[in-house]
Amino acid sequence: MELRPELRSKTVEQLENEFWQMLNSNYDQVLQGKLSAQDTKIQRIIGLFEGCHCEPPGDAEILAEVYTLAYNKAHRAVPGIEEVLVKLKASHYRIAVITNGFKKTQYKKLESCNLIPYIDLIVASEEIGATKPDPRIYQAALNKWNIHPHEAVMIGDSWENDVLCPHSLGMKTIWFNRRNEVCPDPSITWTIRDPKQILDILNLK
């Protein structure tokens, strides 16, 4: 924002939302090898400017690197999540991360947040060849442990990726509604704002 005041026509939250929407829309092309990870970053930077009715920047590649450096330094665990993971592990829950991100990148994120000791499995779309909400990626995670959908709980902040599809497969779901949105269908999920509420739902207090 400070580097490019022309983006100030929108809030940081609006820009962030648009940025992640572009990430999701381009990810299939990355998986198919049609677009490199670097190119998709550059496209997202250009898209932010176009969304603010500005000319695409001539230094989009440099701005993409600035973003990457800032992003890597900003990794933070959600407040309260480590306490939840400790209690889940103590109660013999196995914990998997199902991600549309690259496995190496996700591992580094978890490592920088000191959460790797609590994670038993990382299932990444690049390995499965399918991205959330494609049912194959959830099924791959279930198959790794040879369990049925009703034996698993999917927790996440995306309504489509972490609630709708897992629910359709028969999984229990917990929607982390971090933006305080209206729940589209309370009958199919638990909704939380604080990760510690997971312990209440699972009767682990």
C-alpha positions as a Markdown table, in Angstrom:
| # | Residue | x | y | z |
|---|---|---|---|---|
| 1 | Met | 0.0 | 0.0 | 0.0 |
| 2 | Glu | 2.8 | 2.4 | 0.9 |
| 3 | Leu | 4.7 | 1.4 | -2.2 |
| 4 | Arg | 1.7 | 2.0 | -4.5 |
| 5 | Pro | -0.7 | 4.6 | -3.3 |
| 6 | Glu | -3.0 | 4.0 | -6.3 |
| 7 | Leu | -4.2 | 0.8 | -4.6 |
| 8 | Arg | -5.7 | 2.9 | -1.7 |
| 9 | Ser | -9.0 | 3.1 | -3.5 |
| 10 | Lys | -9.7 | -0.2 | -1.8 |
| 11 | Thr | -9.3 | -1.5 | 1.7 |
| 12 | Val | -6.6 | -4.0 | 2.6 |
| 13 | Glu | -9.3 | -6.5 | 3.3 |
| 14 | Gln | -10.8 | -6.0 | -0.2 |
| 15 | Leu | -7.4 | -6.3 | -1.8 |
| 16 | Glu | -6.6 | -9.4 | 0.2 |
| 17 | Asn | -9.9 | -11.1 | -0.8 |
| 18 | Glu | -9.3 | -10.3 | -4.5 |
| 19 | Phe | -5.8 | -11.6 | -4.3 |
| 20 | Trp | -6.9 | -15.0 | -2.9 |
| 21 | Gln | -9.7 | -15.3 | -5.4 |
| 22 | Met | -7.2 | -14.9 | -8.2 |
| 23 | Leu | -4.9 | -17.4 | -6.5 |
| 24 | Asn | -7.7 | -20.0 | -6.4 |
| 25 | Ser | -8.7 | -19.3 | -10.0 |
| 26 | Asn | -5.2 | -19.8 | -11.3 |
| 27 | Tyr | -4.1 | -22.8 | -9.3 |
| 28 | Asp | -5.4 | -25.4 | -11.7 |
| 29 | Gln | -3.2 | -24.0 | -14.4 |
| 30 | Val | -0.2 | -24.2 | -12.0 |
| 31 | Leu | -1.0 | -27.8 | -11.3 |
| 32 | Gln | -1.2 | -28.6 | -15.0 |
| 33 | Gly | 2.1 | -26.9 | -15.6 |
| 34 | Lys | 0.6 | -24.2 | -17.8 |
| 35 | Leu | 1.6 | -21.4 | -15.4 |
| 36 | Ser | 4.6 | -21.2 | -13.1 |
| 37 | Ala | 4.2 | -20.2 | -9.4 |
| 38 | Gln | 6.1 | -17.0 | -10.2 |
| 39 | Asp | 3.9 | -16.1 | -13.1 |
| 40 | Thr | 0.8 | -16.5 | -11.1 |
| 41 | Lys | 2.2 | -14.1 | -8.5 |
| 42 | Ile | 2.8 | -11.5 | -11.2 |
| 43 | Gln | -0.7 | -12.0 | -12.6 |
| 44 | Arg | -2.2 | -11.4 | -9.2 |
| 45 | Ile | -0.2 | -8.2 | -8.7 |
| 46 | Ile | -1.4 | -7.0 | -12.2 |
| 47 | Gly | -4.9 | -8.0 | -11.3 |
| 48 | Leu | -4.9 | -5.9 | -8.2 |
| 49 | Phe | -4.0 | -2.8 | -10.2 |
| 50 | Glu | -6.6 | -3.5 | -12.8 |
| 51 | Gly | -9.2 | -4.0 | -10.1 |
| 52 | Cys | -8.4 | -0.5 | -8.9 |
| 53 | His | -8.7 | 0.8 | -12.5 |
| 54 | Cys | -5.0 | 1.5 | -12.8 |
| 55 | Glu | -2.5 | 0.7 | -15.5 |
| 56 | Pro | -0.6 | -2.5 | -14.9 |
| 57 | Pro | 2.7 | -1.7 | -13.2 |
| 58 | Gly | 5.9 | -2.1 | -15.2 |
| 59 | Asp | 7.7 | -3.6 | -12.2 |
| 60 | Ala | 5.1 | -6.3 | -11.4 |
| 61 | Glu | 7.8 | -8.9 | -11.1 |
| 62 | Ile | 9.6 | -6.8 | -8.4 |
| 63 | Leu | 6.4 | -6.2 | -6.6 |
| 64 | Ala | 5.7 | -9.9 | -6.6 |
| 65 | Glu | 9.0 | -10.5 | -4.9 |
| 66 | Val | 8.3 | -7.8 | -2.4 |
| 67 | Tyr | 5.0 | -9.6 | -1.7 |
| 68 | Thr | 6.7 | -13.0 | -1.3 |
| 69 | Leu | 9.3 | -11.6 | 1.2 |
| 70 | Ala | 6.6 | -9.9 | 3.3 |
| 71 | Tyr | 4.3 | -13.0 | 3.1 |
| 72 | Asn | 7.1 | -15.3 | 4.4 |
| 73 | Lys | 7.9 | -13.0 | 7.3 |
| 74 | Ala | 4.2 | -12.7 | 8.3 |
| 75 | His | 3.5 | -16.3 | 9.0 |
| 76 | Arg | 1.6 | -16.5 | 12.3 |
| 77 | Ala | -0.3 | -19.3 | 13.9 |
| 78 | Val | -4.0 | -18.5 | 14.6 |
| 79 | Pro | -4.1 | -17.5 | 18.3 |
| 80 | Gly | -5.1 | -20.4 | 20.4 |
| 81 | Ile | -4.6 | -23.1 | 17.8 |
| 82 | Glu | -1.5 | -24.6 | 19.4 |
| 83 | Glu | -3.4 | -25.2 | 22.7 |
| 84 | Val | -6.1 | -27.0 | 20.7 |
| 85 | Leu | -3.6 | -29.1 | 18.8 |
| 86 | Val | -1.9 | -30.1 | 22.1 |
| 87 | Lys | -5.2 | -31.4 | 23.5 |
| 88 | Leu | -6.2 | -33.1 | 20.3 |
| 89 | Lys | -2.9 | -35.0 | 20.3 |
| 90 | Ala | -3.3 | -35.9 | 23.9 |
| 91 | Ser | -6.7 | -37.3 | 23.1 |
| 92 | His | -5.1 | -39.5 | 20.3 |
| 93 | Tyr | -6.6 | -37.6 | 17.4 |
| 94 | Arg | -4.6 | -37.8 | 14.2 |
| 95 | Ile | -4.2 | -34.5 | 12.4 |
| 96 | Ala | -3.9 | -34.0 | 8.7 |
| 97 | Val | -3.6 | -30.8 | 6.6 |
| 98 | Ile | -5.4 | -30.9 | 3.3 |
| 99 | Thr | -4.1 | -28.0 | 1.2 |
| 100 | Asn | -4.4 | -26.5 | -2.3 |
| 101 | Gly | -0.9 | -25.1 | -1.7 |
| 102 | Phe | 2.4 | -26.6 | -2.5 |
| 103 | Lys | 3.5 | -29.2 | 0.0 |
| 104 | Lys | 6.9 | -27.7 | 0.5 |
| 105 | Thr | 5.4 | -24.2 | 1.1 |
| 106 | Gln | 2.8 | -25.5 | 3.5 |
| 107 | Tyr | 5.5 | -27.4 | 5.4 |
| 108 | Lys | 7.6 | -24.2 | 5.8 |
| 109 | Lys | 4.5 | -22.3 | 7.0 |
| 110 | Leu | 3.8 | -24.9 | 9.7 |
| 111 | Glu | 7.4 | -25.1 | 10.6 |
| 112 | Ser | 7.7 | -21.3 | 11.0 |
| 113 | Cys | 4.7 | -21.4 | 13.3 |
| 114 | Asn | 6.1 | -24.3 | 15.4 |
| 115 | Leu | 3.2 | -26.6 | 14.5 |
| 116 | Ile | 5.0 | -29.4 | 12.7 |
| 117 | Pro | 5.2 | -31.6 | 15.8 |
| 118 | Tyr | 1.4 | -31.8 | 15.9 |
| 119 | Ile | 0.8 | -32.7 | 12.2 |
| 120 | Asp | 0.7 | -36.4 | 11.2 |
| 121 | Leu | 0.0 | -35.9 | 7.5 |
| 122 | Ile | 0.0 | -33.3 | 4.8 |
| 123 | Val | -2.1 | -34.0 | 1.7 |
| 124 | Ala | -1.3 | -31.4 | -1.1 |
| 125 | Ser | -3.2 | -30.9 | -4.3 |
| 126 | Glu | 0.0 | -31.1 | -6.3 |
| 127 | Glu | 0.4 | -34.8 | -5.3 |
| 128 | Ile | -3.2 | -35.8 | -5.8 |
| 129 | Gly | -3.8 | -33.8 | -9.1 |
| 130 | Ala | -7.0 | -32.3 | -7.8 |
| 131 | Thr | -7.8 | -29.2 | -5.7 |
| 132 | Lys | -10.3 | -28.5 | -3.1 |
| 133 | Pro | -13.3 | -28.8 | -3.4 |
| 134 | Asp | -12.7 | -31.8 | -5.7 |
| 135 | Pro | -13.8 | -34.8 | -3.7 |
| 136 | Arg | -10.7 | -36.8 | -4.7 |
| 137 | Ile | -8.4 | -34.7 | -2.4 |
| 138 | Tyr | -10.5 | -35.4 | 0.7 |
| 139 | Gln | -10.9 | -39.1 | -0.2 |
| 140 | Ala | -7.1 | -39.3 | -0.7 |
| 141 | Ala | -6.7 | -38.2 | 2.9 |
| 142 | Leu | -9.2 | -40.7 | 4.2 |
| 143 | Asn | -7.6 | -43.5 | 2.2 |
| 144 | Lys | -4.2 | -42.7 | 3.7 |
| 145 | Trp | -5.6 | -43.7 | 7.1 |
| 146 | Asn | -8.1 | -46.2 | 5.8 |
| 147 | Ile | -11.0 | -44.5 | 7.6 |
| 148 | His | -14.6 | -43.7 | 6.6 |
| 149 | Pro | -15.9 | -40.1 | 6.1 |
| 150 | His | -18.0 | -40.2 | 9.2 |
| 151 | Glu | -14.9 | -40.9 | 11.3 |
| 152 | Ala | -13.3 | -37.6 | 10.2 |
| 153 | Val | -13.9 | -33.9 | 11.1 |
| 154 | Met | -12.9 | -31.3 | 8.5 |
| 155 | Ile | -12.1 | -27.9 | 10.0 |
| 156 | Gly | -11.4 | -24.8 | 7.8 |
| 157 | Asp | -12.4 | -21.3 | 6.9 |
| 158 | Ser | -13.7 | -21.8 | 3.4 |
| 159 | Trp | -17.4 | -22.6 | 3.1 |
| 160 | Glu | -17.1 | -24.4 | -0.2 |
| 161 | Asn | -13.8 | -26.1 | 0.4 |
| 162 | Asp | -14.1 | -27.0 | 4.0 |
| 163 | Val | -17.8 | -27.5 | 4.6 |
| 164 | Leu | -19.9 | -28.2 | 1.5 |
| 165 | Cys | -17.8 | -30.8 | -0.2 |
| 166 | Pro | -16.6 | -32.6 | 2.9 |
| 167 | His | -20.2 | -32.7 | 4.2 |
| 168 | Ser | -21.5 | -34.1 | 0.9 |
| 169 | Leu | -18.9 | -37.0 | 1.4 |
| 170 | Gly | -20.3 | -37.7 | 4.9 |
| 171 | Met | -17.6 | -35.9 | 6.9 |
| 172 | Lys | -18.4 | -33.9 | 10.0 |
| 173 | Thr | -17.4 | -30.2 | 9.5 |
| 174 | Ile | -16.4 | -27.2 | 11.6 |
| 175 | Trp | -16.5 | -23.9 | 9.9 |
| 176 | Phe | -13.9 | -21.3 | 11.2 |
| 177 | Asn | -15.9 | -18.2 | 10.4 |
| 178 | Arg | -13.1 | -15.7 | 10.9 |
| 179 | Arg | -14.9 | -12.9 | 8.9 |
| 180 | Asn | -18.1 | -13.2 | 10.9 |
| 181 | Glu | -20.2 | -14.0 | 7.9 |
| 182 | Val | -23.8 | -15.3 | 7.9 |
| 183 | Cys | -23.7 | -19.1 | 7.9 |
| 184 | Pro | -25.4 | -20.3 | 4.7 |
| 185 | Asp | -26.6 | -23.5 | 6.4 |
| 186 | Pro | -26.2 | -24.0 | 10.1 |
| 187 | Ser | -27.8 | -27.5 | 9.9 |
| 188 | Ile | -24.7 | -29.0 | 8.2 |
| 189 | Thr | -21.8 | -27.7 | 10.3 |
| 190 | Trp | -20.7 | -26.3 | 13.6 |
| 191 | Thr | -19.5 | -22.6 | 13.3 |
| 192 | Ile | -16.7 | -21.2 | 15.4 |
| 193 | Arg | -14.9 | -17.8 | 15.7 |
| 194 | Asp | -12.3 | -19.0 | 18.2 |
| 195 | Pro | -10.3 | -22.2 | 17.6 |
| 196 | Lys | -10.7 | -23.2 | 21.3 |
| 197 | Gln | -14.4 | -23.8 | 20.5 |
| 198 | Ile | -13.2 | -26.9 | 18.8 |
| 199 | Leu | -12.5 | -28.4 | 22.2 |
| 200 | Asp | -16.1 | -27.8 | 23.3 |
| 201 | Ile | -17.5 | -29.4 | 20.2 |
| 202 | Leu | -15.4 | -32.5 | 20.6 |
| 203 | Asn | -15.9 | -32.6 | 24.4 |
| 204 | Leu | -12.3 | -32.2 | 25.2 |
| 205 | Lys | -12.4 | -29.4 | 27.8 |
